[in-house]
Amino acid sequence: PSVCKSLTYDKTRNCTRHRIYTAGVNYKPFVWYSLPTYNKSAGIEVKLMKTLMEHLNADPWIKVGSSHLGEVYWEGNGGHMRDLSGSFNYDFLMNSLYVDPSYRGTYTYPLVSTRIIAVTKRREDMTSLERIFAFVPPHIIIILVLTGQLTYFALEYFFEDETPDFISIHQ
């Protein structure tokens, strides 16, 4: 993926063998991060995930230690780091095997070995407009607005003798 080009971490691992998926404007941004099987126990590229989360405007609430996968921390609103020992509520679970954006429940680390990467904030905290801007590039939004305006002006020009109701029907 192109996101790998801007990272400064050790590139001896072949970044092209990693697959990154993002999904839909209906949800707070989440990530399905797939590693080759032989790398699953070797480590998770925390820098890559951090860069990707920042690009998606997602807020990671769980951090995996970069040196030891067993070190998992919870990052609160104030930015304080502490060991994750109890259970917590989440809306979005990111893990290197599967992402279920609709599942909600109580989870105590670890669910599947040491593969948990991050949990994002509740989707209710994000407006529909924020979801659109988080996923749709600005040039696409501009193209859509311009296309709508051109269509409106074309309808007005071609149907200028018609009643306003006819124009609104075509719009």
Phi and psi in radians as a Rosetta constraint file:
Dihedral C 1 N 2 CA 2 C 2 CIRCULARHARMONIC -1.172 0.35
Dihedral N 2 CA 2 C 2 N 3 CIRCULARHARMONIC -0.406 0.35
Dihedral C 2 N 3 CA 3 C 3 CIRCULARHARMONIC -1.122 0.35
Dihedral N 3 CA 3 C 3 N 4 CIRCULARHARMONIC -0.411 0.35
Dihedral C 3 N 4 CA 4 C 4 CIRCULARHARMONIC -1.203 0.35
Dihedral N 4 CA 4 C 4 N 5 CIRCULARHARMONIC -0.416 0.35
Dihedral C 4 N 5 CA 5 C 5 CIRCULARHARMONIC -1.186 0.35
Dihedral N 5 CA 5 C 5 N 6 CIRCULARHARMONIC -0.460 0.35
Dihedral C 5 N 6 CA 6 C 6 CIRCULARHARMONIC -1.659 0.35
Dihedral N 6 CA 6 C 6 N 7 CIRCULARHARMONIC 0.050 0.35
Dihedral C 6 N 7 CA 7 C 7 CIRCULARHARMONIC -1.533 0.35
Dihedral N 7 CA 7 C 7 N 8 CIRCULARHARMONIC 2.686 0.35
Dihedral C 7 N 8 CA 8 C 8 CIRCULARHARMONIC -1.856 0.35
Dihedral N 8 CA 8 C 8 N 9 CIRCULARHARMONIC 0.008 0.35
Dihedral C 8 N 9 CA 9 C 9 CIRCULARHARMONIC -1.302 0.35
Dihedral N 9 CA 9 C 9 N 10 CIRCULARHARMONIC 3.022 0.35
Dihedral C 9 N 10 CA 10 C 10 CIRCULARHARMONIC -1.050 0.35
Dihedral N 10 CA 10 C 10 N 11 CIRCULARHARMONIC 2.092 0.35
Dihedral C 10 N 11 CA 11 C 11 CIRCULARHARMONIC -1.703 0.35
Dihedral N 11 CA 11 C 11 N 12 CIRCULARHARMONIC 0.357 0.35
Dihedral C 11 N 12 CA 12 C 12 CIRCULARHARMONIC -1.172 0.35
Dihedral N 12 CA 12 C 12 N 13 CIRCULARHARMONIC -0.467 0.35
Dihedral C 12 N 13 CA 13 C 13 CIRCULARHARMONIC -1.352 0.35
Dihedral N 13 CA 13 C 13 N 14 CIRCULARHARMONIC 2.491 0.35
Dihedral C 13 N 14 CA 14 C 14 CIRCULARHARMONIC -1.359 0.35
Dihedral N 14 CA 14 C 14 N 15 CIRCULARHARMONIC 1.870 0.35
Dihedral C 14 N 15 CA 15 C 15 CIRCULARHARMONIC -1.196 0.35
Dihedral N 15 CA 15 C 15 N 16 CIRCULARHARMONIC -0.394 0.35
Dihedral C 15 N 16 CA 16 C 16 CIRCULARHARMONIC -1.265 0.35
Dihedral N 16 CA 16 C 16 N 17 CIRCULARHARMONIC -0.231 0.35
Dihedral C 16 N 17 CA 17 C 17 CIRCULARHARMONIC -1.490 0.35
Dihedral N 17 CA 17 C 17 N 18 CIRCULARHARMONIC 0.012 0.35
Dihedral C 17 N 18 CA 18 C 18 CIRCULARHARMONIC -1.754 0.35
Dihedral N 18 CA 18 C 18 N 19 CIRCULARHARMONIC 2.370 0.35
Dihedral C 18 N 19 CA 19 C 19 CIRCULARHARMONIC -1.971 0.35
Dihedral N 19 CA 19 C 19 N 20 CIRCULARHARMONIC 2.343 0.35
Dihedral C 19 N 20 CA 20 C 20 CIRCULARHARMONIC -2.150 0.35
Dihedral N 20 CA 20 C 20 N 21 CIRCULARHARMONIC 2.279 0.35
Dihedral C 20 N 21 CA 21 C 21 CIRCULARHARMONIC -2.124 0.35
Dihedral N 21 CA 21 C 21 N 22 CIRCULARHARMONIC 2.420 0.35
Dihedral C 21 N 22 CA 22 C 22 CIRCULARHARMONIC -2.147 0.35
Dihedral N 22 CA 22 C 22 N 23 CIRCULARHARMONIC 2.729 0.35
Dihedral C 22 N 23 CA 23 C 23 CIRCULARHARMONIC -2.514 0.35
Dihedral N 23 CA 23 C 23 N 24 CIRCULARHARMONIC 2.476 0.35
Dihedral C 23 N 24 CA 24 C 24 CIRCULARHARMONIC 0.614 0.35
Dihedral N 24 CA 24 C 24 N 25 CIRCULARHARMONIC 2.685 0.35
Dihedral C 24 N 25 CA 25 C 25 CIRCULARHARMONIC -1.505 0.35
Dihedral N 25 CA 25 C 25 N 26 CIRCULARHARMONIC -0.020 0.35
Dihedral C 25 N 26 CA 26 C 26 CIRCULARHARMONIC -1.430 0.35
Dihedral N 26 CA 26 C 26 N 27 CIRCULARHARMONIC -0.165 0.35
Dihedral C 26 N 27 CA 27 C 27 CIRCULARHARMONIC -2.248 0.35
Dihedral N 27 CA 27 C 27 N 28 CIRCULARHARMONIC 2.753 0.35
Dihedral C 27 N 28 CA 28 C 28 CIRCULARHARMONIC -1.019 0.35
Dihedral N 28 CA 28 C 28 N 29 CIRCULARHARMONIC 2.475 0.35
Dihedral C 28 N 29 CA 29 C 29 CIRCULARHARMONIC -0.919 0.35
Dihedral N 29 CA 29 C 29 N 30 CIRCULARHARMONIC 2.351 0.35
Dihedral C 29 N 30 CA 30 C 30 CIRCULARHARMONIC -2.435 0.35
Dihedral N 30 CA 30 C 30 N 31 CIRCULARHARMONIC 2.934 0.35
Dihedral C 30 N 31 CA 31 C 31 CIRCULARHARMONIC -2.324 0.35
Dihedral N 31 CA 31 C 31 N 32 CIRCULARHARMONIC 2.383 0.35
Dihedral C 31 N 32 CA 32 C 32 CIRCULARHARMONIC -1.879 0.35
Dihedral N 32 CA 32 C 32 N 33 CIRCULARHARMONIC 1.959 0.35
Dihedral C 32 N 33 CA 33 C 33 CIRCULARHARMONIC -1.962 0.35
Dihedral N 33 CA 33 C 33 N 34 CIRCULARHARMONIC 1.982 0.35
Dihedral C 33 N 34 CA 34 C 34 CIRCULARHARMONIC -1.932 0.35
Dihedral N 34 CA 34 C 34 N 35 CIRCULARHARMONIC 2.184 0.35
Dihedral C 34 N 35 CA 35 C 35 CIRCULARHARMONIC -1.862 0.35
Dihedral N 35 CA 35 C 35 N 36 CIRCULARHARMONIC 2.668 0.35
Dihedral C 35 N 36 CA 36 C 36 CIRCULARHARMONIC -1.013 0.35
Dihedral N 36 CA 36 C 36 N 37 CIRCULARHARMONIC 2.574 0.35
Dihedral C 36 N 37 CA 37 C 37 CIRCULARHARMONIC -0.970 0.35
Dihedral N 37 CA 37 C 37 N 38 CIRCULARHARMONIC -0.718 0.35
Dihedral C 37 N 38 CA 38 C 38 CIRCULARHARMONIC -1.233 0.35
Dihedral N 38 CA 38 C 38 N 39 CIRCULARHARMONIC -0.268 0.35
Dihedral C 38 N 39 CA 39 C 39 CIRCULARHARMONIC -1.645 0.35
Dihedral N 39 CA 39 C 39 N 40 CIRCULARHARMONIC -0.149 0.35
Dihedral C 39 N 40 CA 40 C 40 CIRCULARHARMONIC -1.076 0.35
Dihedral N 40 CA 40 C 40 N 41 CIRCULARHARMONIC -0.620 0.35
Dihedral C 40 N 41 CA 41 C 41 CIRCULARHARMONIC -1.622 0.35
Dihedral N 41 CA 41 C 41 N 42 CIRCULARHARMONIC -0.141 0.35
Dihedral C 41 N 42 CA 42 C 42 CIRCULARHARMONIC -1.435 0.35
Dihedral N 42 CA 42 C 42 N 43 CIRCULARHARMONIC -0.380 0.35
Dihedral C 42 N 43 CA 43 C 43 CIRCULARHARMONIC 2.451 0.35
Dihedral N 43 CA 43 C 43 N 44 CIRCULARHARMONIC 2.753 0.35
Dihedral C 43 N 44 CA 44 C 44 CIRCULARHARMONIC -1.933 0.35
Dihedral N 44 CA 44 C 44 N 45 CIRCULARHARMONIC 2.343 0.35
Dihedral C 44 N 45 CA 45 C 45 CIRCULARHARMONIC -1.306 0.35
Dihedral N 45 CA 45 C 45 N 46 CIRCULARHARMONIC 1.638 0.35
Dihedral C 45 N 46 CA 46 C 46 CIRCULARHARMONIC -1.130 0.35
Dihedral N 46 CA 46 C 46 N 47 CIRCULARHARMONIC -0.657 0.35
Dihedral C 46 N 47 CA 47 C 47 CIRCULARHARMONIC -1.109 0.35
Dihedral N 47 CA 47 C 47 N 48 CIRCULARHARMONIC -0.693 0.35
Dihedral C 47 N 48 CA 48 C 48 CIRCULARHARMONIC -1.104 0.35
Dihedral N 48 CA 48 C 48 N 49 CIRCULARHARMONIC -0.775 0.35
Dihedral C 48 N 49 CA 49 C 49 CIRCULARHARMONIC -1.147 0.35
Dihedral N 49 CA 49 C 49 N 50 CIRCULARHARMONIC -0.697 0.35
Dihedral C 49 N 50 CA 50 C 50 CIRCULARHARMONIC -1.086 0.35
Dihedral N 50 CA 50 C 50 N 51 CIRCULARHARMONIC -0.777 0.35
Dihedral C 50 N 51 CA 51 C 51 CIRCULARHARMONIC -1.083 0.35
Dihedral N 51 CA 51 C 51 N 52 CIRCULARHARMONIC -0.741 0.35
Dihedral C 51 N 52 CA 52 C 52 CIRCULARHARMONIC -1.169 0.35
Dihedral N 52 CA 52 C 52 N 53 CIRCULARHARMONIC -0.729 0.35
Dihedral C 52 N 53 CA 53 C 53 CIRCULARHARMONIC -1.115 0.35
Dihedral N 53 CA 53 C 53 N 54 CIRCULARHARMONIC -0.694 0.35
Dihedral C 53 N 54 CA 54 C 54 CIRCULARHARMONIC -1.135 0.35
Dihedral N 54 CA 54 C 54 N 55 CIRCULARHARMONIC -0.687 0.35
Dihedral C 54 N 55 CA 55 C 55 CIRCULARHARMONIC -1.129 0.35
Dihedral N 55 CA 55 C 55 N 56 CIRCULARHARMONIC -0.604 0.35
Dihedral C 55 N 56 CA 56 C 56 CIRCULARHARMONIC -1.521 0.35
Dihedral N 56 CA 56 C 56 N 57 CIRCULARHARMONIC -0.006 0.35
Dihedral C 56 N 57 CA 57 C 57 CIRCULARHARMONIC 1.029 0.35
Dihedral N 57 CA 57 C 57 N 58 CIRCULARHARMONIC 0.527 0.35
Dihedral C 57 N 58 CA 58 C 58 CIRCULARHARMONIC -1.615 0.35
Dihedral N 58 CA 58 C 58 N 59 CIRCULARHARMONIC 2.597 0.35
Dihedral C 58 N 59 CA 59 C 59 CIRCULARHARMONIC -1.854 0.35
Dihedral N 59 CA 59 C 59 N 60 CIRCULARHARMONIC 1.845 0.35
Dihedral C 59 N 60 CA 60 C 60 CIRCULARHARMONIC -1.256 0.35
Dihedral N 60 CA 60 C 60 N 61 CIRCULARHARMONIC 2.299 0.35
Dihedral C 60 N 61 CA 61 C 61 CIRCULARHARMONIC -1.888 0.35
Dihedral N 61 CA 61 C 61 N 62 CIRCULARHARMONIC -0.159 0.35
Dihedral C 61 N 62 CA 62 C 62 CIRCULARHARMONIC -2.192 0.35
Dihedral N 62 CA 62 C 62 N 63 CIRCULARHARMONIC 2.309 0.35
Dihedral C 62 N 63 CA 63 C 63 CIRCULARHARMONIC -2.086 0.35
Dihedral N 63 CA 63 C 63 N 64 CIRCULARHARMONIC 2.403 0.35
Dihedral C 63 N 64 CA 64 C 64 CIRCULARHARMONIC -1.735 0.35
Dihedral N 64 CA 64 C 64 N 65 CIRCULARHARMONIC 2.308 0.35
Dihedral C 64 N 65 CA 65 C 65 CIRCULARHARMONIC -1.016 0.35
Dihedral N 65 CA 65 C 65 N 66 CIRCULARHARMONIC 2.436 0.35
Dihedral C 65 N 66 CA 66 C 66 CIRCULARHARMONIC -1.328 0.35
Dihedral N 66 CA 66 C 66 N 67 CIRCULARHARMONIC -0.434 0.35
Dihedral C 66 N 67 CA 67 C 67 CIRCULARHARMONIC -1.616 0.35
Dihedral N 67 CA 67 C 67 N 68 CIRCULARHARMONIC -0.642 0.35
Dihedral C 67 N 68 CA 68 C 68 CIRCULARHARMONIC -2.275 0.35
Dihedral N 68 CA 68 C 68 N 69 CIRCULARHARMONIC 2.165 0.35
Dihedral C 68 N 69 CA 69 C 69 CIRCULARHARMONIC -1.134 0.35
Dihedral N 69 CA 69 C 69 N 70 CIRCULARHARMONIC -0.370 0.35
Dihedral C 69 N 70 CA 70 C 70 CIRCULARHARMONIC -1.279 0.35
Dihedral N 70 CA 70 C 70 N 71 CIRCULARHARMONIC -0.269 0.35
Dihedral C 70 N 71 CA 71 C 71 CIRCULARHARMONIC -1.468 0.35
Dihedral N 71 CA 71 C 71 N 72 CIRCULARHARMONIC 1.847 0.35
Dihedral C 71 N 72 CA 72 C 72 CIRCULARHARMONIC -2.097 0.35
Dihedral N 72 CA 72 C 72 N 73 CIRCULARHARMONIC 2.320 0.35
Dihedral C 72 N 73 CA 73 C 73 CIRCULARHARMONIC -2.190 0.35
Dihedral N 73 CA 73 C 73 N 74 CIRCULARHARMONIC 2.672 0.35
Dihedral C 73 N 74 CA 74 C 74 CIRCULARHARMONIC -1.830 0.35
Dihedral N 74 CA 74 C 74 N 75 CIRCULARHARMONIC 2.280 0.35
Dihedral C 74 N 75 CA 75 C 75 CIRCULARHARMONIC -1.862 0.35
Dihedral N 75 CA 75 C 75 N 76 CIRCULARHARMONIC 1.947 0.35
Dihedral C 75 N 76 CA 76 C 76 CIRCULARHARMONIC -1.383 0.35
Dihedral N 76 CA 76 C 76 N 77 CIRCULARHARMONIC -3.101 0.35
Dihedral C 76 N 77 CA 77 C 77 CIRCULARHARMONIC -1.047 0.35
Dihedral N 77 CA 77 C 77 N 78 CIRCULARHARMONIC -0.603 0.35
Dihedral C 77 N 78 CA 78 C 78 CIRCULARHARMONIC -1.434 0.35
Dihedral N 78 CA 78 C 78 N 79 CIRCULARHARMONIC -0.015 0.35
Dihedral C 78 N 79 CA 79 C 79 CIRCULARHARMONIC 1.462 0.35
Dihedral N 79 CA 79 C 79 N 80 CIRCULARHARMONIC 0.165 0.35
Dihedral C 79 N 80 CA 80 C 80 CIRCULARHARMONIC -1.376 0.35
Dihedral N 80 CA 80 C 80 N 81 CIRCULARHARMONIC 2.383 0.35
Dihedral C 80 N 81 CA 81 C 81 CIRCULARHARMONIC -1.750 0.35
Dihedral N 81 CA 81 C 81 N 82 CIRCULARHARMONIC 2.373 0.35
Dihedral C 81 N 82 CA 82 C 82 CIRCULARHARMONIC -2.616 0.35
Dihedral N 82 CA 82 C 82 N 83 CIRCULARHARMONIC 2.788 0.35
Dihedral C 82 N 83 CA 83 C 83 CIRCULARHARMONIC -1.141 0.35
Dihedral N 83 CA 83 C 83 N 84 CIRCULARHARMONIC 2.491 0.35
Dihedral C 83 N 84 CA 84 C 84 CIRCULARHARMONIC -1.623 0.35
Dihedral N 84 CA 84 C 84 N 85 CIRCULARHARMONIC 1.843 0.35
Dihedral C 84 N 85 CA 85 C 85 CIRCULARHARMONIC -1.993 0.35
Dihedral N 85 CA 85 C 85 N 86 CIRCULARHARMONIC -0.569 0.35
Dihedral C 85 N 86 CA 86 C 86 CIRCULARHARMONIC -1.649 0.35
Dihedral N 86 CA 86 C 86 N 87 CIRCULARHARMONIC -2.851 0.35
Dihedral C 86 N 87 CA 87 C 87 CIRCULARHARMONIC -1.744 0.35
Dihedral N 87 CA 87 C 87 N 88 CIRCULARHARMONIC 2.863 0.35
Dihedral C 87 N 88 CA 88 C 88 CIRCULARHARMONIC -2.627 0.35
Dihedral N 88 CA 88 C 88 N 89 CIRCULARHARMONIC 2.855 0.35
Dihedral C 88 N 89 CA 89 C 89 CIRCULARHARMONIC -1.668 0.35
Dihedral N 89 CA 89 C 89 N 90 CIRCULARHARMONIC 2.545 0.35
Dihedral C 89 N 90 CA 90 C 90 CIRCULARHARMONIC -2.532 0.35
Dihedral N 90 CA 90 C 90 N 91 CIRCULARHARMONIC 2.760 0.35
Dihedral C 90 N 91 CA 91 C 91 CIRCULARHARMONIC -1.866 0.35
Dihedral N 91 CA 91 C 91 N 92 CIRCULARHARMONIC -0.617 0.35
Dihedral C 91 N 92 CA 92 C 92 CIRCULARHARMONIC -2.243 0.35
Dihedral N 92 CA 92 C 92 N 93 CIRCULARHARMONIC 2.193 0.35
Dihedral C 92 N 93 CA 93 C 93 CIRCULARHARMONIC -1.918 0.35
Dihedral N 93 CA 93 C 93 N 94 CIRCULARHARMONIC 2.229 0.35
Dihedral C 93 N 94 CA 94 C 94 CIRCULARHARMONIC -1.933 0.35
Dihedral N 94 CA 94 C 94 N 95 CIRCULARHARMONIC 2.291 0.35
Dihedral C 94 N 95 CA 95 C 95 CIRCULARHARMONIC -2.627 0.35
Dihedral N 95 CA 95 C 95 N 96 CIRCULARHARMONIC 2.772 0.35
Dihedral C 95 N 96 CA 96 C 96 CIRCULARHARMONIC -1.274 0.35
Dihedral N 96 CA 96 C 96 N 97 CIRCULARHARMONIC -0.127 0.35
Dihedral C 96 N 97 CA 97 C 97 CIRCULARHARMONIC -1.840 0.35
Dihedral N 97 CA 97 C 97 N 98 CIRCULARHARMONIC -0.694 0.35
Dihedral C 97 N 98 CA 98 C 98 CIRCULARHARMONIC -2.752 0.35
Dihedral N 98 CA 98 C 98 N 99 CIRCULARHARMONIC 2.551 0.35
Dihedral C 98 N 99 CA 99 C 99 CIRCULARHARMONIC -2.159 0.35
Dihedral N 99 CA 99 C 99 N 100 CIRCULARHARMONIC 2.239 0.35
Dihedral C 99 N 100 CA 100 C 100 CIRCULARHARMONIC -2.075 0.35
Dihedral N 100 CA 100 C 100 N 101 CIRCULARHARMONIC 1.726 0.35
Dihedral C 100 N 101 CA 101 C 101 CIRCULARHARMONIC -1.268 0.35
Dihedral N 101 CA 101 C 101 N 102 CIRCULARHARMONIC -0.263 0.35
Dihedral C 101 N 102 CA 102 C 102 CIRCULARHARMONIC -1.716 0.35
Dihedral N 102 CA 102 C 102 N 103 CIRCULARHARMONIC -0.207 0.35
Dihedral C 102 N 103 CA 103 C 103 CIRCULARHARMONIC -1.302 0.35
Dihedral N 103 CA 103 C 103 N 104 CIRCULARHARMONIC 2.393 0.35
Dihedral C 103 N 104 CA 104 C 104 CIRCULARHARMONIC -2.378 0.35
Dihedral N 104 CA 104 C 104 N 105 CIRCULARHARMONIC 2.362 0.35
Dihedral C 104 N 105 CA 105 C 105 CIRCULARHARMONIC 3.105 0.35
Dihedral N 105 CA 105 C 105 N 106 CIRCULARHARMONIC -2.972 0.35
Dihedral C 105 N 106 CA 106 C 106 CIRCULARHARMONIC -1.759 0.35
Dihedral N 106 CA 106 C 106 N 107 CIRCULARHARMONIC 2.368 0.35
Dihedral C 106 N 107 CA 107 C 107 CIRCULARHARMONIC -2.383 0.35
Dihedral N 107 CA 107 C 107 N 108 CIRCULARHARMONIC 2.344 0.35
Dihedral C 107 N 108 CA 108 C 108 CIRCULARHARMONIC -2.014 0.35
Dihedral N 108 CA 108 C 108 N 109 CIRCULARHARMONIC 2.244 0.35
Dihedral C 108 N 109 CA 109 C 109 CIRCULARHARMONIC -1.181 0.35
Dihedral N 109 CA 109 C 109 N 110 CIRCULARHARMONIC 2.448 0.35
Dihedral C 109 N 110 CA 110 C 110 CIRCULARHARMONIC -1.664 0.35
Dihedral N 110 CA 110 C 110 N 111 CIRCULARHARMONIC 2.554 0.35
Dihedral C 110 N 111 CA 111 C 111 CIRCULARHARMONIC -1.472 0.35
Dihedral N 111 CA 111 C 111 N 112 CIRCULARHARMONIC -0.896 0.35
Dihedral C 111 N 112 CA 112 C 112 CIRCULARHARMONIC -2.280 0.35
Dihedral N 112 CA 112 C 112 N 113 CIRCULARHARMONIC 1.745 0.35
Dihedral C 112 N 113 CA 113 C 113 CIRCULARHARMONIC 0.917 0.35
Dihedral N 113 CA 113 C 113 N 114 CIRCULARHARMONIC -2.217 0.35
Dihedral C 113 N 114 CA 114 C 114 CIRCULARHARMONIC -2.107 0.35
Dihedral N 114 CA 114 C 114 N 115 CIRCULARHARMONIC 0.647 0.35
Dihedral C 114 N 115 CA 115 C 115 CIRCULARHARMONIC -1.689 0.35
Dihedral N 115 CA 115 C 115 N 116 CIRCULARHARMONIC -0.036 0.35
Dihedral C 115 N 116 CA 116 C 116 CIRCULARHARMONIC -1.221 0.35
Dihedral N 116 CA 116 C 116 N 117 CIRCULARHARMONIC 2.329 0.35
Dihedral C 116 N 117 CA 117 C 117 CIRCULARHARMONIC -1.897 0.35
Dihedral N 117 CA 117 C 117 N 118 CIRCULARHARMONIC -0.933 0.35
Dihedral C 117 N 118 CA 118 C 118 CIRCULARHARMONIC -2.785 0.35
Dihedral N 118 CA 118 C 118 N 119 CIRCULARHARMONIC 2.755 0.35
Dihedral C 118 N 119 CA 119 C 119 CIRCULARHARMONIC -2.219 0.35
Dihedral N 119 CA 119 C 119 N 120 CIRCULARHARMONIC 2.293 0.35
Dihedral C 119 N 120 CA 120 C 120 CIRCULARHARMONIC -1.688 0.35
Dihedral N 120 CA 120 C 120 N 121 CIRCULARHARMONIC 2.974 0.35
Dihedral C 120 N 121 CA 121 C 121 CIRCULARHARMONIC -1.178 0.35
Dihedral N 121 CA 121 C 121 N 122 CIRCULARHARMONIC 2.938 0.35
Dihedral C 121 N 122 CA 122 C 122 CIRCULARHARMONIC -1.108 0.35
Dihedral N 122 CA 122 C 122 N 123 CIRCULARHARMONIC 2.471 0.35
Dihedral C 122 N 123 CA 123 C 123 CIRCULARHARMONIC -1.216 0.35
Dihedral N 123 CA 123 C 123 N 124 CIRCULARHARMONIC -0.363 0.35
Dihedral C 123 N 124 CA 124 C 124 CIRCULARHARMONIC -1.141 0.35
Dihedral N 124 CA 124 C 124 N 125 CIRCULARHARMONIC -0.389 0.35
Dihedral C 124 N 125 CA 125 C 125 CIRCULARHARMONIC -1.363 0.35
Dihedral N 125 CA 125 C 125 N 126 CIRCULARHARMONIC -0.064 0.35
Dihedral C 125 N 126 CA 126 C 126 CIRCULARHARMONIC -2.046 0.35
Dihedral N 126 CA 126 C 126 N 127 CIRCULARHARMONIC 2.187 0.35
Dihedral C 126 N 127 CA 127 C 127 CIRCULARHARMONIC -1.321 0.35
Dihedral N 127 CA 127 C 127 N 128 CIRCULARHARMONIC 2.858 0.35
Dihedral C 127 N 128 CA 128 C 128 CIRCULARHARMONIC -1.066 0.35
Dihedral N 128 CA 128 C 128 N 129 CIRCULARHARMONIC -0.676 0.35
Dihedral C 128 N 129 CA 129 C 129 CIRCULARHARMONIC -1.121 0.35
Dihedral N 129 CA 129 C 129 N 130 CIRCULARHARMONIC -0.699 0.35
Dihedral C 129 N 130 CA 130 C 130 CIRCULARHARMONIC -1.114 0.35
Dihedral N 130 CA 130 C 130 N 131 CIRCULARHARMONIC -0.657 0.35
Dihedral C 130 N 131 CA 131 C 131 CIRCULARHARMONIC -1.104 0.35
Dihedral N 131 CA 131 C 131 N 132 CIRCULARHARMONIC -0.732 0.35
Dihedral C 131 N 132 CA 132 C 132 CIRCULARHARMONIC -1.116 0.35
Dihedral N 132 CA 132 C 132 N 133 CIRCULARHARMONIC -0.827 0.35
Dihedral C 132 N 133 CA 133 C 133 CIRCULARHARMONIC -1.182 0.35
Dihedral N 133 CA 133 C 133 N 134 CIRCULARHARMONIC -0.450 0.35
Dihedral C 133 N 134 CA 134 C 134 CIRCULARHARMONIC -1.240 0.35
Dihedral N 134 CA 134 C 134 N 135 CIRCULARHARMONIC -0.503 0.35
Dihedral C 134 N 135 CA 135 C 135 CIRCULARHARMONIC -1.921 0.35
Dihedral N 135 CA 135 C 135 N 136 CIRCULARHARMONIC -0.564 0.35
Dihedral C 135 N 136 CA 136 C 136 CIRCULARHARMONIC -1.616 0.35
Dihedral N 136 CA 136 C 136 N 137 CIRCULARHARMONIC 2.178 0.35
Dihedral C 136 N 137 CA 137 C 137 CIRCULARHARMONIC -1.085 0.35
Dihedral N 137 CA 137 C 137 N 138 CIRCULARHARMONIC 2.605 0.35
Dihedral C 137 N 138 CA 138 C 138 CIRCULARHARMONIC -1.011 0.35
Dihedral N 138 CA 138 C 138 N 139 CIRCULARHARMONIC -0.662 0.35
Dihedral C 138 N 139 CA 139 C 139 CIRCULARHARMONIC -1.163 0.35
Dihedral N 139 CA 139 C 139 N 140 CIRCULARHARMONIC -0.513 0.35
Dihedral C 139 N 140 CA 140 C 140 CIRCULARHARMONIC -1.206 0.35
Dihedral N 140 CA 140 C 140 N 141 CIRCULARHARMONIC -0.727 0.35
Dihedral C 140 N 141 CA 141 C 141 CIRCULARHARMONIC -1.081 0.35
Dihedral N 141 CA 141 C 141 N 142 CIRCULARHARMONIC -0.756 0.35
Dihedral C 141 N 142 CA 142 C 142 CIRCULARHARMONIC -1.097 0.35
Dihedral N 142 CA 142 C 142 N 143 CIRCULARHARMONIC -0.747 0.35
Dihedral C 142 N 143 CA 143 C 143 CIRCULARHARMONIC -1.084 0.35
Dihedral N 143 CA 143 C 143 N 144 CIRCULARHARMONIC -0.737 0.35
Dihedral C 143 N 144 CA 144 C 144 CIRCULARHARMONIC -1.110 0.35
Dihedral N 144 CA 144 C 144 N 145 CIRCULARHARMONIC -0.751 0.35
Dihedral C 144 N 145 CA 145 C 145 CIRCULARHARMONIC -1.127 0.35
Dihedral N 145 CA 145 C 145 N 146 CIRCULARHARMONIC -0.799 0.35
Dihedral C 145 N 146 CA 146 C 146 CIRCULARHARMONIC -1.105 0.35
Dihedral N 146 CA 146 C 146 N 147 CIRCULARHARMONIC -0.698 0.35
Dihedral C 146 N 147 CA 147 C 147 CIRCULARHARMONIC -1.088 0.35
Dihedral N 147 CA 147 C 147 N 148 CIRCULARHARMONIC -0.743 0.35
Dihedral C 147 N 148 CA 148 C 148 CIRCULARHARMONIC -1.092 0.35
Dihedral N 148 CA 148 C 148 N 149 CIRCULARHARMONIC -0.743 0.35
Dihedral C 148 N 149 CA 149 C 149 CIRCULARHARMONIC -1.153 0.35
Dihedral N 149 CA 149 C 149 N 150 CIRCULARHARMONIC -0.754 0.35
Dihedral C 149 N 150 CA 150 C 150 CIRCULARHARMONIC -1.089 0.35
Dihedral N 150 CA 150 C 150 N 151 CIRCULARHARMONIC -0.704 0.35
Dihedral C 150 N 151 CA 151 C 151 CIRCULARHARMONIC -1.095 0.35
Dihedral N 151 CA 151 C 151 N 152 CIRCULARHARMONIC -0.733 0.35
Dihedral C 151 N 152 CA 152 C 152 CIRCULARHARMONIC -1.077 0.35
Dihedral N 152 CA 152 C 152 N 153 CIRCULARHARMONIC -0.829 0.35
Dihedral C 152 N 153 CA 153 C 153 CIRCULARHARMONIC -1.149 0.35
Dihedral N 153 CA 153 C 153 N 154 CIRCULARHARMONIC -0.651 0.35
Dihedral C 153 N 154 CA 154 C 154 CIRCULARHARMONIC -1.118 0.35
Dihedral N 154 CA 154 C 154 N 155 CIRCULARHARMONIC -0.749 0.35
Dihedral C 154 N 155 CA 155 C 155 CIRCULARHARMONIC -1.109 0.35
Dihedral N 155 CA 155 C 155 N 156 CIRCULARHARMONIC -0.720 0.35
Dihedral C 155 N 156 CA 156 C 156 CIRCULARHARMONIC -1.103 0.35
Dihedral N 156 CA 156 C 156 N 157 CIRCULARHARMONIC -0.692 0.35
Dihedral C 156 N 157 CA 157 C 157 CIRCULARHARMONIC -1.214 0.35
Dihedral N 157 CA 157 C 157 N 158 CIRCULARHARMONIC -0.830 0.35
Dihedral C 157 N 158 CA 158 C 158 CIRCULARHARMONIC -1.300 0.35
Dihedral N 158 CA 158 C 158 N 159 CIRCULARHARMONIC -0.472 0.35
Dihedral C 158 N 159 CA 159 C 159 CIRCULARHARMONIC -2.046 0.35
Dihedral N 159 CA 159 C 159 N 160 CIRCULARHARMONIC 0.676 0.35
Dihedral C 159 N 160 CA 160 C 160 CIRCULARHARMONIC -1.196 0.35
Dihedral N 160 CA 160 C 160 N 161 CIRCULARHARMONIC -0.423 0.35
Dihedral C 160 N 161 CA 161 C 161 CIRCULARHARMONIC -1.500 0.35
Dihedral N 161 CA 161 C 161 N 162 CIRCULARHARMONIC -0.143 0.35
Dihedral C 161 N 162 CA 162 C 162 CIRCULARHARMONIC -1.478 0.35
Dihedral N 162 CA 162 C 162 N 163 CIRCULARHARMONIC 2.953 0.35
Dihedral C 162 N 163 CA 163 C 163 CIRCULARHARMONIC -1.322 0.35
Dihedral N 163 CA 163 C 163 N 164 CIRCULARHARMONIC 2.742 0.35
Dihedral C 163 N 164 CA 164 C 164 CIRCULARHARMONIC -1.027 0.35
Dihedral N 164 CA 164 C 164 N 165 CIRCULARHARMONIC -0.533 0.35
Dihedral C 164 N 165 CA 165 C 165 CIRCULARHARMONIC -1.107 0.35
Dihedral N 165 CA 165 C 165 N 166 CIRCULARHARMONIC -0.664 0.35
Dihedral C 165 N 166 CA 166 C 166 CIRCULARHARMONIC -1.151 0.35
Dihedral N 166 CA 166 C 166 N 167 CIRCULARHARMONIC -0.670 0.35
Dihedral C 166 N 167 CA 167 C 167 CIRCULARHARMONIC -1.147 0.35
Dihedral N 167 CA 167 C 167 N 168 CIRCULARHARMONIC -0.756 0.35
Dihedral C 167 N 168 CA 168 C 168 CIRCULARHARMONIC -1.137 0.35
Dihedral N 168 CA 168 C 168 N 169 CIRCULARHARMONIC -0.566 0.35
Dihedral C 168 N 169 CA 169 C 169 CIRCULARHARMONIC -1.131 0.35
Dihedral N 169 CA 169 C 169 N 170 CIRCULARHARMONIC -0.750 0.35
Dihedral C 169 N 170 CA 170 C 170 CIRCULARHARMONIC -1.196 0.35
Dihedral N 170 CA 170 C 170 N 171 CIRCULARHARMONIC -0.526 0.35
